[in-house]
Amino acid sequence: MEAVRCPIVELRQYTLHPGRRDVLIDLFDREFVETQEATGMTVLGQFRDLDDPDRFVWLRGFEDMPSRAKALESFYGGPIWRAHRDEANATMIDSDDVLLLRPASARGGFPAPADARPAPGEPPASPPSLVLATIWHGAGPFDTAFVEFFERRVRPVLAETGGEPLAYLRSEHAPNTFPALPVRTGEEVFVWFARFADEGRIDEHLASLRRSERWSEEVLPVLSERWARSPQRLRLVPTGRSLLR
């Protein structure tokens, strides 16, 4: 399957004022999708966090760090952001929870979307779905040996239990080329994404993992040695105009 050409990816988690998430999503889907992509970035997906009514999560990708700087400078210095930034910022408590990532291998990037993004106000062509983002925090780098372990041992078990990864990425430690927008530094993360039809399918996947002997005997001991803390799981509901859905 063809992969989206995004060697650099931001995973952005925003904490919002209570009751303001739909305001931001309406504004984002209407004003901030095509206008960001016109500068050279890709808006990969935007989501409601199913478990936190005041969290908005989104992903955007770039060709490289220099083009990231150019695209962000163009958008945040441009007329659309100037016209709508006060309204957007008024919904937010914190927008600095940002992980800078890159595909963990040549096979780790996001797949090309099956359907085109609908125009504002149009219903999406794809049926509703949920995206599960799993963030593993490492005590050390998730190096090439770990990526090989993930592809050889971890991914097959995830697929067998209904959680075939769509994409898997690890920390990008290049200097932040747009310091006006902070990113989390000094962390080692490995993040994988899977798509499910509904909450029940996520629950079935996680229950199957717990029952899997291969997971408990071959995979989990290796992972546990690498984890700095418990994994974080984000159950994400794509907005109507999310490319990833």
N, C-alpha and C positions, 0 to 999 in steps of 0.2 A: 504493500500500500504506500502510495506517495505520502511523504511527510511535509508538513508545513515548514517552510524555511525560516525558522526562528532559532538561531544558535544562542541567542540571549533571551531569557524570559524573566519577567517580574511576576511574582505572586504577591498580590497586594491585599491586605486585610484592613478594612476601615471600621473603626468603632464610631457609631453614629449616635446622635441624640435620640432619645426614645421617640418612637413613632415617626421618624423622619426617613426611614429607608426607602419607602416607595416614592417619596419626593425626589430623592437622589436618583433612583433607578429610572424614573420617568424622564428626568433631565438628561441623564447619561445616555439612555437609549435614543433619545431624540437629537441631542446636540453633540455628543462626544465620541461617537463611533467613527463615522466617515471622516470627520474633521481630524481625528488623530491619525487615521490610516492615510490621509492625504499627505502627511508629513513623512511617511515611510515606515511607520510602525504597523504592527498587526494587533488588533484587539481580538484576542483568542477566545475570551469568554468572560461573562459577568454573571454574578450569582447572588441569591439570597442564601444566607447560612440557615439551614433548617433548625439548628439548635440554639441560635442566638438571634432574636428578632431585631437586634440593633447592630448586626454585622453585615457588611457588604464586602464581597470578595471578588476580585477580578484578576485577569491575566492579560499581559500584553507582551509582544515579542519584537525583537530587533535583529537586524543582520549582524551587527557587531557593536562594540562599545563606542567607537567614534560616531557611527550613524545613530546610535541611541542619543548621544549628546546633541547632535544636530536636530533630530526629530523632536526631542523634548523642548529644546530651546525654541524651535519653530512653533510648536503648539502652545506652550505656556507663555510665549511672547506674542501670540497672535490674537486676532480680534475675537474669535469665538470664546476662548477662555476668559479674556478680559470682560466680555459681555455677560458671562454666566458664573464667574468664579465666586462672587459674593453669595449667590444663591446656593452653589454647591458647597462652599466652605461652611455655610450656616447649618448644614445638616451634620457636620462632622465634629467629633470630639478628638479623634486621633486618626491620622492617615500615614503614620511613619512605620507601620508594621509591614515591612517589605523585604522579601527574600529575593536575591538576585541568583538566578539559576541558569544552567545550561544542560542540554540533553546529556544523559550519562554515557551514551554511546551513539553510534550512527543510527541505531534502531530505536533510540529513546525519545525522539521528537514527537510532537503531536501530529496525528494523521490529518490529511486534508479533509475538510468537512464534506459530508455526503450531500448536503443541501446548501443552497445559497442563503445568505442572511436575509430574512424578510425585511421589507421596507417598514418604516415606522407606521404603526397602526395595523399592519397586516399580520394575520396569524402565521405562526411558524409551520413549515411543511412537516417537520419531524414531530412525532408524538412526545408528550411530556417524559422527562427522564430525571434521574438524579446522578450527580457526579460525586464520587468519593475521592477526596484528596487525603492521602496518608503521608504525614511528615515524620520521618525518622531523624532524630537528633543524635549525631555521632560524638563519641568521646574523642575521635580522631577523624582524619579525612576518609571519605568513601572513595577509595582508590580504585585503580583498574582491576585489581584482584577482587575487590568487593563487587564491582559491576559484573564481572564474569560469574561470580557466585550467584548474584541476583538473576542473571539471564539463564544460568544452567540449573539452579536449584530452586530459587524462590518463585520466579515467574510461572513455571509449570504448575506449582501447587496453587498459586493464586488463580490461574486459569481453570484448573480442575474444580475449584470451589466456587466458580462463578464470578471471579473478580479479575478477568484478563486485563492487564494494564494497557491503557491507551497510550500512556507516555510515562517516562521515568527520567528524572533530572537530579542533578546534584549541585552543590554550591559553586557559584562563580565568584572568584576572589579578585577579579580585576578591579582597579580603583574606580570608584563612582565617578563617572564622567559628567554627571549633572548634580553637583552637590546641593542645589536648592531643594532636591527631593532626596531625603535620607534613605539609606538601606541598612538592614541589619548586617553588621560585620562581625568577624571573629567567631562565626558559627559554622559548623559542618552539618549539612542536612542532605537527606536523600528523600525526594518526594515522588510518589507515584500516584497516578490518576486512573480511575476505572469508572465505567458508566453502568448504571443499573436502571431497570424499568421503574422501580418504586422502592419505598422504604423496606418492604418485606423482602425484596431480593437482596438488599444490603444485609439485613439481619440473617438471612439464610447463608450468605457468603461467610459472614463472621462466625456463625455457629459451625459451619462446615470446617472452617480453619481450626477452630478449637478441637474438633473431633479428629482432625487429620493426624495420623501417626507420623507421616513424613514431615509435617509442619512442626510437631512437638519434638521429634527426635532428631531431625536433620537440619531444620531451618532455624527454629527459635533459639536453640543454644548459641548458634553463631551470631544471630542478631543481638541477643541479650548481652553478649560480650562487647558489642560495638556501641550500643545505645548509651547515651549520656543521661537520658531520662525517658519517661514513658512516651510512646508515639502520640502524636496529635492526629485526630481524624476530623475532617471537615465534610459534613454532608451538605452538598450544595445543590440548590435548585436553580437551573438556568433561567435568566430573564427571557422575555419573548424574543429578543434580538441577539441572544448569545450565539456565537458561532459554534462553540462547544456545547452540545446538548444531547 
